[in-house]
Amino acid sequence: MAIAYFDCFSGISGDMIVGALIDLGVTEEYLHSEIQKVPISGYCLEIEREPRGTISGTRFKVVIKSTENSPRTYDEIKEIIGNSDLEDDVKEKTLAIFHRLAWAEATVHREELGEVHFHEVGAIDAIVDIVSSVVGLKFLKVDTIFGSRIPLGSGFTTCAHGTIPIPAPATLMLLENVPVYDSGQRREMVTPTGAAILTTLAQDIGKMPSMKPKAVGYGVGENPTTNPPNLLRIVLGYDEEMYHREVLTMYETNVDDMNPQFIDYLLECLKEAGALDVNVISVQMKKNRPGMLLRILLSPDARGKVEEVLFRETTTLGIRSFEVDRVSLRREYIDVNTKYGIFKVKVAWTSDERPRVYPEYDDCKQVARAKKVPLQVIYEEIHAVAKKMLQE
């Protein structure tokens, strides 16, 4: 199970979270492609390396290019996210974060939830920060999030509501029942966006979990202070259980009167519907007719879509289903830069930390044809480069 530990030794904000995730390997191309699925405009992204003291990290900044960065109600934000082309699980988590923000603002200002106006929070930069955080964690295949105790600053700051104390009232509402401490800093250490993301997505906040660290990313904050360095550190690792265990659903159905030429299309539809694995097994049916046993492995939340495909694209009249326990090796995806180009490679880790490298077949086949190089040569090159990368 992949774990992300948010070490908030100098506070937390939305842009610091995104910067740390990029530092961990989330690509700029992926981030741009996901953010563009949200129907907002008038901004550009600046991503660069910056030091804070003796430590360098990634600074993520949303630059507003138009006047569209105006206050929005919670209902308007729900509509923007709902009308986006983001995947359903990303929408769900993004809306959950904004719901917490709306709850905090409504509680502080004694307003109805739907009437809450987000000012700084409802602006384009906050929408980008929250969506980027959610898709970034998905890119890194993070299963569980933990956070450290939260340091708080003091003093006053000016916002759309006027002069308010630090921490901001909404921030304190979001940190309800969260362990905090006085950092001694006369500045804002925690923004409402940062607090909402962490408290919505984290399983627990307080202590670092037992884990095996694999990578560390630093997100740079806006304040240039170096004592302590204004950074958020995210530690990416895995729990001590080397095998991933999950409960899945197995569907089975027998078919003996379907054109076998349709199987290729059926398998494509099942994969698109969320099937994790599909097998077609030759069987002997009643009256000695040859037939096919379709066996589909899927997560429980894909049941409806898979059932629809099976009844629409096959001649089956019924489906058998049962739960199965799956145990699998921990795995991740890495980009491998070879002399034939960049390939996305799946890496599985054994219990003794030996990597198994699995290039994507379709990518290799495409390059082999384009460059007129034997497919085996492509595979061997990827294996050699990937194993060298993993040993460094």
CORRA-V577894 format. One record per residue. N is the residue number from 0. RES is the residue in three letters. BURIAL is # if it has 24 or more other ideal C-beta (glycine too) atoms within 12 Angstrom, else .. Layout:
n=(N N)
res=(RES RES)
burial=(BURIAL BURIAL)
//
This chain:
n=(0 1 2 3 4 5 6 7 8 9 10 11 12 13 14 15 16 17 18 19 20 21 22 23 24 25 26 27 28 29 30 31 32 33 34 35 36 37 38 39 40 41 42 43 44 45 46 47 48 49 50 51 52 53 54 55 56 57 58 59 60 61 62 63 64 65 66 67 68 69 70 71 72 73 74 75 76 77 78 79 80 81 82 83 84 85 86 87 88 89 90 91 92 93 94 95 96 97 98 99 100 101 102 103 104 105 106 107 108 109 110 111 112 113 114 115 116 117 118 119 120 121 122 123 124 125 126 127 128 129 130 131 132 133 134 135 136 137 138 139 140 141 142 143 144 145 146 147 148 149 150 151 152 153 154 155 156 157 158 159 160 161 162 163 164 165 166 167 168 169 170 171 172 173 174 175 176 177 178 179 180 181 182 183 184 185 186 187 188 189 190 191 192 193 194 195 196 197 198 199 200 201 202 203 204 205 206 207 208 209 210 211 212 213 214 215 216 217 218 219 220 221 222 223 224 225 226 227 228 229 230 231 232 233 234 235 236 237 238 239 240 241 242 243 244 245 246 247 248 249 250 251 252 253 254 255 256 257 258 259 260 261 262 263 264 265 266 267 268 269 270 271 272 273 274 275 276 277 278 279 280 281 282 283 284 285 286 287 288 289 290 291 292 293 294 295 296 297 298 299 300 301 302 303 304 305 306 307 308 309 310 311 312 313 314 315 316 317 318 319 320 321 322 323 324 325 326 327 328 329 330 331 332 333 334 335 336 337 338 339 340 341 342 343 344 345 346 347 348 349 350 351 352 353 354 355 356 357 358 359 360 361 362 363 364 365 366 367 368 369 370 371 372 373 374 375 376 377 378 379 380 381 382 383 384 385 386 387 388 389 390 391)
res=(MET ALA ILE ALA TYR PHE ASP CYS PHE SER GLY ILE SER GLY ASP MET ILE VAL GLY ALA LEU ILE ASP LEU GLY VAL THR GLU GLU TYR LEU HIS SER GLU ILE GLN LYS VAL PRO ILE SER GLY TYR CYS LEU GLU ILE GLU ARG GLU PRO ARG GLY THR ILE SER GLY THR ARG PHE LYS VAL VAL ILE LYS SER THR GLU ASN SER PRO ARG THR TYR ASP GLU ILE LYS GLU ILE ILE GLY ASN SER ASP LEU GLU ASP ASP VAL LYS GLU LYS THR LEU ALA ILE PHE HIS ARG LEU ALA TRP ALA GLU ALA THR VAL HIS ARG GLU GLU LEU GLY GLU VAL HIS PHE HIS GLU VAL GLY ALA ILE ASP ALA ILE VAL ASP ILE VAL SER SER VAL VAL GLY LEU LYS PHE LEU LYS VAL ASP THR ILE PHE GLY SER ARG ILE PRO LEU GLY SER GLY PHE THR THR CYS ALA HIS GLY THR ILE PRO ILE PRO ALA PRO ALA THR LEU MET LEU LEU GLU ASN VAL PRO VAL TYR ASP SER GLY GLN ARG ARG GLU MET VAL THR PRO THR GLY ALA ALA ILE LEU THR THR LEU ALA GLN ASP ILE GLY LYS MET PRO SER MET LYS PRO LYS ALA VAL GLY TYR GLY VAL GLY GLU ASN PRO THR THR ASN PRO PRO ASN LEU LEU ARG ILE VAL LEU GLY TYR ASP GLU GLU MET TYR HIS ARG GLU VAL LEU THR MET TYR GLU THR ASN VAL ASP ASP MET ASN PRO GLN PHE ILE ASP TYR LEU LEU GLU CYS LEU LYS GLU ALA GLY ALA LEU ASP VAL ASN VAL ILE SER VAL GLN MET LYS LYS ASN ARG PRO GLY MET LEU LEU ARG ILE LEU LEU SER PRO ASP ALA ARG GLY LYS VAL GLU GLU VAL LEU PHE ARG GLU THR THR THR LEU GLY ILE ARG SER PHE GLU VAL ASP ARG VAL SER LEU ARG ARG GLU TYR ILE ASP VAL ASN THR LYS TYR GLY ILE PHE LYS VAL LYS VAL ALA TRP THR SER ASP GLU ARG PRO ARG VAL TYR PRO GLU TYR ASP ASP CYS LYS GLN VAL ALA ARG ALA LYS LYS VAL PRO LEU GLN VAL ILE TYR GLU GLU ILE HIS ALA VAL ALA LYS LYS MET LEU GLN GLU)
burial=(# # # # # # # # # # # # # # # # # # # # # # # # # # # # . . # . . # # . # # . # . . # . # # # . . # . # . . # . # # # # # # . . . . . . # . # # # # . # # # . # # . . # . # . . . # # . # # # . # # # # # # # # # # . # # . . . # . . # # # # # # # # # # # # # # # # # # # # # # # # # # # # # # # # # # # # # # . . . # . # . . . . . . # # # # # # # # # # . . # . # . . # . # . # # # # # # # # # # # # # # # # . . # . . . # . # . . # # # # # # # # # # . . . . # # # # # # # # # # # # . . . . # . . . # # # # # # # # # . # . . . . . . . # # . # # . . # # # # # # . # . . . . . . . . . . # # # # # # # # # . . # # . # # # . # # . . # # . # . . # . . . . . . . . . # # # # # # # # . # . # . . # # # # # # # . . . . . # . # # # # . . # # . . # # . . . . . . . . . # # . # # # . # # . . . . . .)
//
